[in-house]
Amino acid sequence: IELHLNTSEIEISLKLLTSRELVILAWVAVGRMNPEIATIFGVSLAVERNISSILQTLDVENRFTAAAVFWRWRYHLEKGDYSFEESDSKTP
């Protein structure tokens, strides 16, 4: 998977996600499918809408690329390349 985002663009994109979207993205990144995520949250349609929003916000075509963005962000976060402070721009 080739990512067209550099680390600062990834950080900016992830800051635009709501806290719920970020948690859903983390579940996607570890391989959970929509029904499993829906069970965790207790809702089904909302998960599909959240994933659509995540894909649009990250400007990626599918959940696999979104997962790659998440893992790239985690890698750089753990290295200390940048920090993550949640944005209030899309608070649910």
GIGIBEL-V238742 format. One record per residue. PSI is psi in whole degrees, 0 to 359 (* if undefined). Layout:
PSI
PSI
//
This chain:
125
125
132
1
138
176
322
325
323
314
316
314
316
330
340
348
147
166
322
317
321
319
317
318
321
319
320
318
335
10
9
141
166
312
323
318
321
321
319
316
344
16
150
307
324
325
315
318
319
318
320
318
319
312
318
314
318
351
48
160
336
171
333
319
323
319
320
320
315
311
326
317
313
318
310
329
315
331
346
15
331
167
167
119
124
135
149
5
334
39
130
*
//
